[in-house]
Amino acid sequence: MQFNDNSVPGKYQQPIGSFAGRIVSNDVEEVELIPGSNMRIWYNNRSEDYPVHRHSCLEITIPIEKSYTYIFDDRTIVLNEKEILMVPPDMLHKISGTKSGIRFIYLFNIDFLKGFFDYEEFKKIISEPLVITSETHPDVYNLIFERFMEINDLYFFYSTTVKEISIFSKLMDVFGMLMKKDYSEGLTAPHNDKQREVYIKFRTLAEWLAVHSSENVSMDEAANHVGYSKFHFARLFKEYTGMTFNDYQTTLKLKEVERQLTDTDQQISDIAMACGFNNLTSLSRSFKKQYGCSPSQFRNRIRRSKKKA
């Protein structure tokens, strides 16, 4: 793709500077962002594939005409028109089987998010390729798609500047929608004094459970900790966290498993026991459901990324 690409409609030409071409070495792409910015957005109508590569940017793709296929280590994703795919930074992927069509490809440097208090919650959302459709995210899909179309307008409308703050404002709005109650583990914010009292109790409980995540705390113990009956506790817990008590505990355990798979060389069976799983089979089943791959596949992916970094 060149700055003055005759195959691209005039209104979708790049706003600033030239583009020399993709630079890929040992499967690592050095993304050429808009000079002085943290982004690059492409109107892509090329009938070409892109071999296996990875880069430090968050990649987002939305086909507008015809489908588009991404291939990862252990899964293939065929994106249909107007479906949205988020590819985590530093994840190996390739694009294959492209014949024709139109799609927008967004590349964002999101390193600044690492300084945010709830970055770990956000990282969990994009730890694997994330597909956003009207079926997977019925409450927010239309709004998210609309935000990206607004981003396109901001990016391509100006020929001598990049409205980076406005664009990232809309991107952050998308991230915020993805982290709402139904799509994250965050507690529901209080609306009145009574709700705030309950919210504080459950926020304190969440911190306590995080410390004792490997100890298989029972629902009775948790209910006693905040002074509710087991029945009342179960209802309130689901209301304020968006998940059952057992699912919440499993999520906490899996976060610690992820950390140990990434940061240690411990045997996976030892990690399973240390994090409160009864056996390796139990861990593998829960991990596959949450992350879409086995613990060993996850660790191998992390090791390959570190080795090539």
C-alpha atoms as one frame of an Amber mdcrd trajectory, in Angstrom:
protein
   0.000   0.000   0.000   1.294   3.413  -0.952   0.243   6.858   0.175  -1.195
   7.674  -3.273  -2.744   4.319  -4.050  -4.846   4.617  -7.208  -6.874   1.565
  -6.195  -8.113   3.343  -3.051 -10.904   5.939  -3.313  -9.652   9.474  -2.796
 -11.529   9.983   0.462  -9.726   6.980   1.963  -6.168   7.962   1.086  -3.737
   8.245   4.013  -3.915  11.684   5.665  -0.241  12.428   6.318   3.123  11.316
   4.987   4.204   8.483   2.768   4.190   4.760   3.404   7.307   2.926   2.239
   5.902  -0.579   2.649   5.690  -3.336   5.230   8.904  -4.262   7.059   8.869
  -7.827   8.406  11.892  -9.645   9.821  11.713 -13.106  11.433   7.903 -12.857
  11.504   8.041  -9.538  13.407   6.497  -6.565  11.617   7.695  -3.082  12.384
   4.434  -1.189  12.016   4.852   2.192  10.347   2.377   4.385  12.199   1.427
   7.913  11.136   4.557   9.934  12.038   4.303  11.273  15.578   1.143   9.304
  16.322   0.041   5.994  17.837  -2.110   4.742  14.982  -2.533   3.790  11.362
  -5.847   2.936   9.678  -6.095   1.287   6.274  -8.881   1.111   3.749  -7.871
  -2.253   2.307  -9.312  -3.586  -0.962  -6.331  -5.677  -2.009  -6.588  -9.307
  -3.103  -3.467 -10.396  -1.271  -2.532 -12.539   1.706  -0.208 -11.654   4.573
   2.089 -14.468   5.822   2.593 -15.251   9.507   3.630 -12.173  11.464   3.140
 -10.343  14.729   3.562  -6.757  15.888   3.292  -4.677  19.040   0.049  -2.958
  18.012  -3.528  -3.924  18.704  -5.000  -4.870  15.322  -8.703  -4.477  14.611
 -10.370  -5.503  11.355 -13.881  -4.879  10.035 -14.833  -6.306   6.600 -17.279
  -4.055   4.783 -17.654  -6.148   1.629 -17.088  -9.919   1.606 -15.410 -12.013
   4.274 -11.826 -11.924   5.552  -9.905 -14.856   7.086  -7.427 -14.785   9.969
  -5.434 -17.867  10.962  -3.874 -18.297  14.411  -1.954 -21.186  15.993  -5.004
 -23.175  16.980  -7.992 -21.557  15.304  -9.213 -19.976  12.082 -11.603 -17.039
  12.161 -13.669 -16.134   9.109 -14.987 -12.618   9.558 -18.242 -11.829   7.788
 -19.284  -8.358   6.681 -19.418  -5.818   9.537 -18.097  -8.270  12.112 -15.250
  -6.960  14.242 -12.039  -8.763  15.183  -9.488  -7.603  17.758  -6.053  -9.251
  17.528  -3.946  -8.876  20.707  -0.521  -7.235  20.436   2.347  -9.661  19.759
   0.089 -12.538  18.678   1.226 -14.497  15.627  -1.362 -14.534  12.853  -1.723
 -14.628   9.104  -4.370 -13.532   6.626  -5.152 -16.075   3.949  -7.474 -16.848
   1.056  -8.167 -13.207   0.187  -9.677 -12.772  -3.248 -11.556  -9.472  -3.210
 -13.530  -7.253  -0.908 -13.187  -4.164   1.268 -12.185  -3.988   4.895 -10.852
  -1.440   7.366  -7.728  -2.430   9.312  -6.865  -0.449  12.430  -3.460  -0.518
  14.144  -3.164   1.131  17.558  -0.257   1.410  19.960  -2.002   0.901  23.327
   1.069   0.691  25.592  -0.175   3.740  27.510  -3.019   1.606  28.910  -0.518
  -0.328  31.016  -0.486   2.587  33.442  -4.249   2.351  34.050  -5.499   0.891
  37.337  -7.794  -1.657  35.665  -5.431  -2.589  32.825  -5.259  -6.215  34.025
  -9.041  -6.517  33.600  -8.821  -5.068  30.105  -5.870  -7.315  29.193  -7.965
 -10.340  30.036 -10.556  -9.270  27.460  -7.943  -9.136  24.667  -5.721 -12.017
  25.797  -7.126 -13.996  22.850  -8.578 -12.915  19.485 -11.936 -11.269  20.215
 -14.802 -11.404  17.715 -17.568  -8.854  18.238 -20.888  -9.477  16.488 -24.570
  -8.856  17.127 -24.726 -12.416  18.487 -21.699 -12.338  20.805 -22.308  -8.781
  22.118 -25.975  -8.025  21.402 -26.238  -5.087  23.817 -23.266  -3.105  22.518
 -22.374  -4.341  19.020 -24.255  -1.605  17.142 -22.687   1.101  19.297 -19.198
  -0.364  18.862 -19.585  -0.606  15.078 -20.840   2.989  15.019 -17.785   4.162
  17.002 -15.425   2.650  14.444 -17.272   4.307  11.586 -16.902   7.603  13.483
 -13.184   6.862  13.871 -12.979   6.401  10.089 -14.599   9.796   9.547 -12.143
  11.487  11.911  -9.105   9.763  10.421  -9.795  10.113   6.704 -11.580  13.481
   6.634  -8.469  15.569   7.391  -5.538  15.654   4.969  -2.977  17.590   7.035
  -3.598  16.460  10.604  -4.674  13.482  12.703  -7.401  13.976  15.308  -5.660
  11.503  17.597  -7.261  12.550  20.893 -10.764  12.395  19.398 -10.046   9.011
  17.819  -8.648   7.513  21.006 -11.607   8.934  22.914 -13.923   6.851  20.756
 -11.633   3.808  21.000 -11.633   4.112  24.798 -15.420   4.253  24.641 -15.334
   0.902  22.843 -13.030  -0.564  25.503 -15.355   0.730  28.206 -18.365  -0.932
  26.605 -16.503  -4.249  26.415 -15.700  -4.038  30.125 -19.292  -3.510  31.234
 -21.050  -5.949  33.559 -22.052  -8.574  31.003 -18.582  -8.791  29.469 -16.274
  -8.489  32.475 -15.991  -9.383  36.103 -16.345  -5.799  37.369 -18.870  -4.987
  40.088 -21.970  -3.004  39.202 -21.672   0.609  40.352 -24.087   1.703  43.114
 -27.060   3.998  42.472 -28.172   4.859  46.027 -26.987   4.646  49.640 -28.350
   1.142  50.230 -26.783  -0.178  47.065 -23.538   1.557  47.957 -23.472  -0.233
  51.316 -23.854  -3.592  49.586 -21.339  -2.580  46.908 -18.689  -1.772  49.526
 -19.269  -5.137  51.213 -18.830  -6.999  47.962 -15.821  -4.945  46.914 -14.194
  -5.858  50.232 -15.205  -9.473  49.702 -13.661  -9.447  46.210 -10.335  -8.327
  47.665 -10.535 -11.033  50.356 -11.363 -13.739  47.805  -8.440 -12.649  45.629
  -6.055 -13.197  48.546  -7.563 -16.622  49.312  -8.283 -17.720  45.724  -6.367
 -21.008  46.045  -8.139 -22.085  49.240 -11.518 -23.074  47.757 -13.502 -20.761
  50.017 -17.056 -22.111  50.347 -20.149 -20.036  49.657 -21.106 -20.382  53.326
 -17.770 -18.866  54.381 -18.118 -16.026  51.893 -21.696 -15.323  52.958 -20.657
 -15.217  56.609 -17.815 -12.854  55.713 -20.298 -10.191  54.565 -23.136 -11.118
  56.972 -25.751 -12.579  54.611 -27.622 -15.851  54.461 -26.396 -18.254  51.784
 -29.529 -17.778  49.661 -29.486 -13.973  49.900 -25.744 -13.940  49.254 -26.007
 -16.031  46.077 -28.598 -13.663  44.602 -26.709 -10.493  45.503 -23.368 -11.891
  44.368 -24.737 -12.651  40.891 -26.369  -9.218  40.758 -23.199  -7.342  41.709
 -20.590  -9.352  39.810 -22.484 -10.665  36.791 -21.507 -14.266  37.515 -22.113
 -17.059  40.003 -19.907 -17.455  43.058 -18.317 -20.614  41.652 -17.614 -18.999
  38.284 -16.074 -15.983  40.019 -13.744 -18.198  42.063 -12.719 -20.083  38.937
 -11.922 -16.787  37.207  -9.660 -15.735  40.091  -7.841 -19.058  40.012  -7.342
 -18.872  36.255  -5.836 -15.388  36.520  -3.215 -16.787  38.899  -2.668 -19.786
  36.602  -2.089 -17.365  33.704   0.472 -15.447  35.755   2.385 -18.599  36.719
   2.319 -19.994  33.171   3.775 -16.698  31.972   6.286 -15.957  34.730   7.457
 -19.373  36.007   8.707 -22.738  34.715   6.605 -24.728  37.188   5.049 -27.951
  35.974   1.463 -27.350  34.910   0.220 -30.072  37.255   1.954 -28.289  40.157
   0.406 -24.978  39.103  -3.022 -26.637  39.065  -2.673 -27.793  42.665  -1.118
 -24.520  43.872  -4.000 -22.519  42.394  -6.745 -24.625  43.963  -7.686 -27.032
  41.170  -8.224 -30.656  42.205  -6.234 -32.040  39.288  -4.762 -31.191  35.887
  -7.911 -32.329  34.063 -10.042 -29.870  36.025  -7.632 -27.029  35.243  -7.400
 -27.908  31.547 -11.179 -28.007  31.161 -11.691 -24.625  32.858  -8.714 -23.027
  31.093  -9.849 -24.154  27.644 -13.332 -22.770  28.287 -11.970 -19.382  29.379
  -8.983 -18.918  27.039  -9.840 -21.096  24.047  -6.654 -23.178  24.352  -4.950
 -25.578  26.758  -2.524 -24.373  29.450   0.413 -25.897  27.548  -0.631 -24.193
  24.293  -0.900 -20.885  26.149   2.569 -21.289  27.689   4.130 -22.288  24.359
   2.616 -19.227  22.701   4.031 -16.958  25.413   7.475 -18.577  25.124   7.542
 -18.177  21.339   6.623 -14.515  21.683   9.351 -13.909  24.272  11.922 -15.783
  22.205  11.221 -13.669  19.132  11.010 -10.402  21.025
